[in-house]
Each structure stands twice: as C-alpha cells, then as structure tokens.
Amino acid sequence: MSAVPVLSGPATAVSARGLTKVHPGGPTALVDVDLEVPVGGFTCLVGASGCGKSSLLELLAGLAAPTRGEVTVTGATTLLFQEAALFPWLTAARNVELALKLRGVPRRERREQALELLDLVHLAHAADERPHALSGGMRQRVALARALAQDADVLLMDEPFAALDAITRDRLHDELEAIWHRTGVTVVFVTHNVREAVRLGEQVIVLSSSPGRVAASFEVDLDRPRAISDPEVAALSTRITSTLREQASLRAVSS
C-alpha cells in the first residue's frame, strides 16, 4: 500500500495534481488530490458519502473548474451516472443513435452502429423497445452503449450499478470487464461497494472525508476473471474496508 498512486509517464490518461475544489459559499469538497490513471487502466474510487468522489469526476469531465491544482485528461471523456437518464420517448436504438448524431455520424450509418453497440452490451434484441419496457439493468446497459457511442477515450462512471440487484450487478460487472478489454477504454469508476471496486479495478483509491483527500492506494494484483465471492477479493476488500474505518474514526475524533 502506498500513500499516493505512482503511475506516470507518456501513457497517462488522467492526471490530477494538487486538486482542490471549494464550492462557493459552501464546503471544501477536495484538498490536494493527486491521481494518475494509465491509458487503458481501470481505477476505482471508494470513500464515505461526502468524500468528494462525484466532485472529482465532475472535475475530470470538465463539468467544473478546480479552485486550485491541475487536471489533465488525454482524449475525450464521457460520464455515466447511477440513473440511466434515457429519453423515454425514444427506443433503445434511438437513444444510442442520438449520441452518434451529436458526434457527427452520418444518418445512414447511425442505425447500424447503434445496433453494433447494443449487441456489445447484449441488447440488440431490445433495440426497438422503449425504456419503460426494459428492466433497470437493461436500461443501464443502454446507457452504457450510449456512452460508448460517444467514442470517448476515458469513461467516468459514478456508481452506475448501485441501484441494481446483486445478480444483475454481477452480470454487468462481467459485461463491463469484457467491454473494457475489447475497447481499451480508460475507466474511472466510483463506488461505495469495496468488493465491487476490487472485483473490477486494477487499483483502488481510498478518499478520506470532509474534505476529500487521497488516504491510500491499493494495487489489485489479482488474476482475471474475478468474482465478488473469490477469497482473494474478500481478503483485499477487508484490508480496504479497515482503511475506510480508520478514516471514519479520524474524522469522528477531529469533528
């Protein structure tokens, strides 16, 4: 375990140095956060509520400006939220086609590309269904296909599976891992679920709370494929959870 991730060089996709975010008239969300994610890497961020995980993703996505510090992202980013946020009047395919349209893909090519992306998330059969006819997991898969339609280099994911049942979430873990291997996209994944982080990530970054700082970094040197139930996943999850508890205790003492 190291205090700060040590990954650098020309193959860095995401870099943050001394990142600080103070909300105007509000609390300090982040202080002096250093973070590096290699091209094609899969990094998970964990921490208690209010530790600034979502604020960090907004800064990486360019949706907000840091109060202090620097953010460098190589290539384009796309952000996937917990809610699928599909347009209810459009079919699954049309939701994906909209992203292709905004990217400038010619109309005659959109349908074929949308179907290819839906097939990537195993939903080609539901291309003409509207969101209300899809389960929560299916809607999230459409949202993932729509995010991939933007052809981004960096995929930022803000607790995308938190509202799903355990079986659906486990299936989506498998699908996301397969897509990551196939596309080579860089992933930064925020979650409250430590086992989910260890199941998916190559490194897990622990953020402390109020304000958010990098408290620890764990390299996940476990063979793939992995499962939530694997003993090695459970063992590393226990270590990370202990660090989270230590941070919570420090916060309680200082408050």
C-alpha positions in Angstrom: 0.0 0.0 0.0 1.3 3.5 -0.8 0.0 6.9 0.1 -0.4 8.1 -3.5 -0.6 6.1 -6.7 2.8 6.0 -8.5 1.9 5.7 -12.2 3.3 8.3 -14.6 4.8 8.8 -18.0 3.6 9.4 -21.5 1.0 6.6 -21.2 -1.0 8.5 -18.6 -4.7 9.1 -19.5 -5.8 11.0 -16.4 -3.6 13.2 -14.2 -4.6 15.4 -11.2 -2.0 17.4 -9.2 -2.9 19.3 -6.1 -6.5 19.3 -7.0 -8.6 21.4 -4.6 -12.3 22.2 -5.0 -14.1 24.7 -2.8 -17.8 25.2 -3.5 -18.7 28.9 -3.5 -20.4 29.7 -0.2 -20.2 26.0 0.7 -17.9 23.3 1.9 -14.5 22.3 0.6 -15.0 19.1 -1.4 -11.4 18.2 -2.2 -8.0 19.2 -1.0 -4.6 18.5 -2.7 -5.7 15.3 -4.5 -3.1 13.7 -6.6 -4.3 11.0 -9.0 -2.9 9.3 -12.1 -4.6 6.6 -14.3 -2.7 5.0 -17.1 -4.1 4.7 -20.6 -6.4 1.7 -20.7 -6.4 1.4 -16.9 -9.3 0.7 -14.6 -9.2 2.7 -11.4 -11.9 2.6 -8.7 -12.5 5.4 -6.2 -14.1 4.5 -2.8 -15.0 6.5 0.2 -17.7 7.5 2.6 -20.6 9.8 1.5 -19.4 13.4 1.2 -15.8 12.5 0.4 -15.9 14.3 -2.9 -15.9 11.3 -5.3 -18.6 12.8 -7.5 -17.0 16.3 -7.4 -13.7 14.6 -8.6 -15.5 13.0 -11.5 -17.0 16.4 -12.5 -13.6 18.0 -12.5 -12.2 15.2 -14.6 -15.1 15.5 -17.0 -14.6 19.2 -17.3 -18.0 20.0 -15.9 -16.5 22.1 -13.1 -13.2 24.0 -12.7 -10.9 23.4 -9.8 -10.3 26.0 -7.2 -6.6 25.1 -7.2 -4.5 22.5 -8.9 -4.4 21.0 -12.4 -6.3 18.3 -14.3 -5.0 16.7 -17.5 -7.1 14.2 -19.4 -5.8 12.7 -22.7 -8.6 12.4 -25.2 -12.4 12.8 -24.8 -14.4 11.8 -21.7 -17.9 10.6 -21.2 -19.8 10.4 -17.9 -22.1 7.6 -16.9 -24.4 8.2 -13.8 -26.3 5.9 -11.5 -29.5 6.8 -13.3 -29.6 5.7 -16.9 -31.4 9.0 -17.9 -32.7 7.7 -21.2 -35.1 9.7 -23.2 -38.4 7.8 -22.6 -40.0 8.6 -25.9 -37.1 7.1 -27.9 -36.3 3.4 -28.4 -33.1 1.9 -27.1 -31.6 2.2 -30.5 -32.7 5.8 -31.0 -31.2 6.7 -27.6 -27.9 5.4 -28.9 -28.3 7.0 -32.3 -28.8 10.4 -30.7 -25.3 10.2 -29.2 -24.0 9.2 -32.7 -25.8 12.1 -34.2 -24.2 14.5 -31.8 -20.9 13.0 -32.6 -21.5 13.8 -36.3 -22.0 10.3 -37.6 -23.9 10.4 -40.9 -27.6 9.4 -40.6 -27.3 6.4 -42.9 -24.6 4.9 -40.6 -26.3 5.5 -37.3 -28.7 2.6 -37.1 -26.0 0.0 -37.9 -23.6 1.4 -35.4 -26.3 1.7 -32.8 -27.1 -2.0 -33.3 -23.5 -2.9 -33.0 -23.2 -1.1 -29.7 -26.3 -2.6 -28.3 -25.0 -6.0 -29.4 -21.8 -5.2 -27.4 -24.0 -5.0 -24.3 -26.2 -7.9 -25.3 -29.3 -5.9 -26.1 -29.6 -6.0 -29.9 -32.8 -7.9 -29.4 -34.3 -4.9 -27.5 -33.3 -2.2 -30.0 -36.9 -1.2 -30.7 -38.1 -1.2 -27.1 -38.7 2.0 -25.1 -37.1 2.4 -21.7 -40.3 1.7 -19.8 -40.4 -1.8 -21.2 -36.8 -2.5 -20.0 -35.5 -3.6 -16.6 -33.2 -1.4 -14.6 -30.2 -3.4 -15.7 -31.2 -3.3 -19.3 -31.7 0.5 -19.1 -28.2 0.8 -17.6 -26.8 -1.3 -20.4 -28.4 1.0 -23.0 -26.9 4.0 -21.1 -23.5 2.3 -21.4 -24.0 1.7 -25.1 -24.9 5.4 -25.5 -21.8 6.4 -23.6 -19.6 4.2 -25.8 -21.3 5.8 -28.8 -19.5 9.0 -28.0 -16.2 7.2 -28.8 -14.6 8.7 -25.7 -11.1 7.7 -24.5 -12.0 7.9 -20.8 -15.2 6.5 -19.3 -16.1 8.1 -16.0 -18.7 6.1 -14.0 -20.5 7.4 -11.0 -21.9 4.5 -9.1 -23.6 3.1 -12.2 -24.7 -0.2 -10.7 -25.7 1.0 -7.2 -29.4 0.7 -7.7 -29.4 -2.8 -9.2 -29.9 -6.1 -7.5 -26.9 -8.3 -6.8 -27.4 -10.8 -9.6 -27.9 -8.0 -12.3 -24.9 -6.1 -10.9 -22.7 -9.2 -11.1 -23.7 -9.7 -14.8 -22.9 -6.1 -15.6 -19.5 -6.5 -13.9 -18.8 -9.2 -16.4 -20.0 -7.2 -19.4 -18.2 -4.1 -18.3 -14.9 -6.0 -17.9 -15.4 -7.6 -21.4 -16.0 -4.2 -22.9 -13.0 -2.7 -21.2 -10.8 -5.5 -22.6 -12.3 -5.2 -26.1 -12.2 -1.4 -26.5 -9.2 -0.4 -24.4 -11.1 2.5 -22.9 -9.7 4.0 -19.7 -12.2 3.7 -16.8 -12.5 5.7 -13.6 -15.2 4.1 -11.5 -16.8 5.5 -8.3 -18.5 3.1 -5.9 -19.4 2.7 -2.3 -19.1 -1.1 -2.7 -15.5 -2.1 -1.8 -15.9 -5.6 -3.2 -17.2 -4.2 -6.4 -14.0 -2.0 -6.6 -11.7 -5.0 -6.0 -13.7 -7.1 -8.5 -13.3 -4.6 -11.3 -10.3 -2.3 -10.7 -6.6 -2.5 -11.3 -6.1 0.0 -8.5 -8.4 1.2 -5.7 -8.1 4.7 -4.4 -9.5 5.4 -0.9 -10.7 9.0 -0.3 -11.0 10.4 3.2 -13.9 12.7 4.0 -14.5 16.4 4.8 -12.6 17.4 2.8 -11.7 14.6 0.4 -8.1 13.6 0.2 -6.2 10.5 -1.1 -5.8 8.5 2.0 -4.4 5.3 0.4 -3.9 3.4 -2.8 -4.2 -0.3 -3.3 -2.9 -2.2 -6.4 -5.2 -5.0 -7.2 -2.7 -7.7 -8.3 -5.3 -10.5 -8.8 -5.8 -12.7 -11.8 -8.8 -12.2 -14.0 -11.5 -13.2 -14.3 -12.6 -12.4 -10.8 -15.8 -12.9 -8.8 -17.2 -11.0 -5.9 -17.1 -14.3 -3.9 -13.4 -15.0 -4.5 -11.4 -15.4 -1.3 -8.7 -13.1 -2.6 -11.2 -10.4 -3.5 -12.7 -10.8 0.0 -9.3 -10.5 1.7 -8.2 -7.3 -0.1 -11.7 -5.9 0.4 -11.3 -6.4 4.2 -8.0 -4.5 4.1 -9.5 -1.6 2.2 -12.6 -1.6 4.5 -10.2 -1.3 7.5 -8.6 1.7 6.0 -12.1 3.3 5.4 -12.9 2.6 9.1 -9.7 4.2 10.2 -10.5 7.3 8.2 -14.0 7.4 9.7 -12.5 7.2 13.2 -10.1 10.0 12.4 -13.0 12.1 11.2 -15.0 11.4 14.3 -12.1 12.4 16.6 -11.4 15.6 14.7 -15.0 16.7 14.5 
